[in-house]
Amino acid sequence: MLSIRLFPIRVQTRWLLPPLLVIALSASCTVTDPERRPLVSRGPVVGCAADGEMQNRLEAPQSNPEAPRGLTTWEENMTDYGRRRGDDMLAESSYLDRLKLNYYDAQRVFLQIADYTGDEQPWHRYAEAAESVYKTYLEKNDFKVAGYMRFPHGLFMDWQRTGDQQSLDYLLRMRDRGAFSNPEQPRFSKQWRDSRYSREVAYALENQILAERAGAPPQTARVDLYVDMAIDHVDAWVTGEFGHDDPEWQFCQAFMAGLTASALIAYDDHLEATGRARDPRILPRLRLLADWLWETMWIAGVGGSRGDWYPYESSPVGAFEYVQPTVDGVGSESPSPDTSLLIAPMYGWLYARTGEPRFRDRGDAIFAGGVEMGSLQQNKQFNQSYRSSFDYVEWRKAGSVTAADN
């Protein structure tokens, strides 16, 4: 008898005023944590492929073996939905609502699209709108940003392209002020090793790396602490040893692991780019993390159309569970394709570094699932999908060279 598993698809809630990013109407413009306790929706993912289309597209022979499955759709969605999301930014008159649209660093996303397509407009115009609202947020809060609102990439990319000294100044001031900027304080150097702070530590580490890349004197002691903390977070997820007995914080969110991996990769690559030895802990830790996520949280054969969800038994399409294990107030173990493209880059980097086919194959499945099933109807989800998936495309290509050399 054929047994069919039905998986409710975990997608991020979509409201006119999303509870995932609640901005207090106050002079200080305090932003509450949008993902620490998100609501859970089990509705269908919007905008999926028609019956059979997903499976056929993924199983079609590759015309370019260096390109991941779904690349053409990813490129089409980039410009189609990118224009929609950019027009949202231009059309919105409310500062607070424009700030919501910027979440996950819309400036970075639009500048990356400009670089990828070779077209300055309309992407630079969209990026300037995102930059304006984010700089206003920094000014209103005297650069004391919440840890989950630290978005340095767009500012760095603007300074790199235009020489805008204000962007560089804001990048440096954001690095040195606000939450998670002083890990050397004893009460924080231990506390932040808890994986509940993984995202905030990852963002702070990325801020430090970009400041160094811009020529600022390195804050080596702080960077070392952030890296140690991020490695502790990886160890906690992989081993299940969280260092405390609080059941509400003994879990792994796959996309948070992806954010931590991106920060550690940026650090390790920066070491090599500046003539220093790579950190010998990072590659083996990320190999363990990638294998653990795949073996523990990956749900294969997830697919569907028109709101009816069912498994494709022979298809590699899938998604990671939103959280493992299910935690009340955080989410369930149902698949979360909206966040897949935050996780795929780790697999691309591992393929580029090692040439091992399993990282290519798993990365392709993650990438394809995120492209086919992720929703781009809201700005947050669009920014998540294009925050770092460009890295996957490039590392996937570089991995082919590494594999050939091996």
Secondary structure by P-SEA (a helix, b strand, c coil): cbbbbbbcccccccccccccccccccccccccccccbbbbbccccccccccaaaaaaaaccccccccccaaaaaaaaaaaaaaaaaaaaaacccaaaaaaaacccaaaaaaaaaaaacccaaaaaaaaaaaaaaaaaaaaacccccccccccaaaaaaaaccccaaaaaaaaaaacccccccccccccccccccccaaaaaaaaaaaaaaaaaaccccaaaaaaaaaaaaaaaaaaaaaccccccccccccccaaaaaaaaaaaaaaaaaaaaaccccccccaaaaaaaaaaaaaccccccccccccbbbbccccccccccccccccccccccccccccccccaaaaaaaaaacccaaaaaaaaaaaaaaaaccccccaaaaaaaaccaaaaaaaaaaaaaaaaac
